[in-house]
Amino acid sequence: MDRSITWAVDFSTGVATSEAGLVQFDGGPKDYRVIRARLLPSFAGAKVRLCHDALHAIRGAWAVQALERTCRLRSPY
């Protein structure tokens, strides 16, 4: 599988979605884990890789949110 997958992460529901399917996750910033993965049949052979990629996207999204919170706190506006 050579094409890249873009994940949309929703922390309020604990779900990351992409064109490959969805991954339900739980945990905290340093300890996220996949609870359930529902992938389309065409992506079934790459389940482990897609779950790993989703976890990276989840950690990245959390880091962006943390950075945005920090910037808002320090901003004079």
KOLMAR-821372 format. One record per atom (N, C-alpha, C, CB): x, y, z. Coordinates in steps of 0.2 Angstrom, whole numbers, plus 5000, padded with zeros to 4 digits. Glycine has a CB too. Example, Ala and Ser with C-alpha at 12.3 -4.5 7.8 and 13.67 -1.06 7.14 Angstrom:
<nodes>
506649725039/506249785039/506649845039/505749785045/506449895035/506849955036/506450005039/507049975029/
</nodes>
This chain:
<nodes>
500449945000/500050005000/500450065000/499550005006/500550104994/500950154994/500650224995/501250154987/499950224995/499650294995/499550315003/498950294992/499550375004/499550395011/498850405013/499950465012/498650395019/498050405022/498050465027/497850335026/497550505026/497450565031/496850545036/497250625027/497050555042/496650535048/496350605051/496950505053/495650605052/495350655055/495150625063/494650675052/495450665067/495450645074/494950685078/496150645078/494450645082/493950685086/494050655093/493250665083/494350695097/494450675104/493850675108/494950725108/493350705107/492750705111/492350635110/492250765108/492450605104/492150535103/492650485104/491750535097/493350505103/493850445104/493850405097/493750405109/493750445092/493750405085/494150445080/493050405082/494550405077/494950435071/494650405065/495750425072/494550445060/494250415053/494650435047/493550445053/494650395042/494950405036/494550375031/495750385036/494850375024/494550345019/494650265020/494850365012/495050245024/495150175025/494650145030/495850155028/494350185034/493850165039/493950205046/494050085041/493850175051/493850215058/494250175063/493150235060/494550205068/494850175073/494650215080/495650185072/494450175084/494150195091/494750195095/493550155094/494950245099/495550245103/495350265110/496050295101/495750255115/495650275122/496350295125/495350215126/496350325131/497050335134/497150405135/497550305130/497750425136/498050495137/498550515133/498250505144/498850575133/499250595128/499850555127/499550665130/500150515132/500750475131/500550405130/501250485137/499950385131/499750315131/499050305128/499650295139/499050325121/498450305117/498550235115/498350355111/497950205114/497950135112/497250125108/497950085118/497350085103/496750065099/496350015102/496950035092/495650035103/495149985106/494849945100/494650025110/494649975095/494349945090/494549975083/493549945091/494549935078/494749965071/494149925066/495449945069/493849975063/493349945057/493649975051/492649975059/493949935047/494249955041/493949925035/495049935040/493949955029/493649935023/493949865021/493649985018/493649825018/493949755016/494549765011/493449715012/494549825007/495149835003/495749855007/495049884998/495649875013/496249885018/496449835023/496149955021/496049785023/496149735028/496849705029/495649675027/497149695024/497849665024/498349715028/498049655018/498149775028/498649825031/498349855038/498749885026/497949815042/497649835048/498149855053/497249775051/498749825054/499249835059/499549905057/499749785060/499749915051/500049975049/499550035049/500249965041/498950025047/498450075048/498350095055/497850055044/498250055060/498150065067/498750105069/498050005071/499350085067/499950115069/499950195067/500650085067/499850195060/499750265057/499250305061/499550265050/498650275063/498150315066/498350335073/497550275067/498750295077/499050315083/499550375082/499450255086/499950375077/500350435076/499950495074/500850415070/499450495071/498950545069/498650575075/498450525064/498450525080/498150545086/498650585090/497850485090/499250555091/499750595095/499950665092/500350555096/499950665086/500050725082/499550775083/500150715075/498950755083/498350805084/498350825091/497650765082/498450785096/498550805103/499050855104/498650745107/499650845101/500150895101/499950965098/500850865098/499650965093/499451025090/498951065094/499051015083/498451025097/497951055102/498351085108/497451005104/498851045110/499251075116/499551135114/499751025119/499851145108/500251195106/499751255105/500651185100/499151245103/498651295102/498451325109/498051275098/498351285113/498151305120/498751345123/498051245125/499351325122/499851365125/499951435122/500551325124/499851435115/499851505111/499351545114/499851485104/498751525115/498151565117/498351595124/497551525117/498651555128/498751575135/499251635135/498951515139/499751625130/500351675130/500151735126/500951645128/499651735122/499451785117/499151845121/498951765112/499351905119/499151965122/498451985119/499552025121/498151955114/497551965111/497051925113/497651965103/
</nodes>
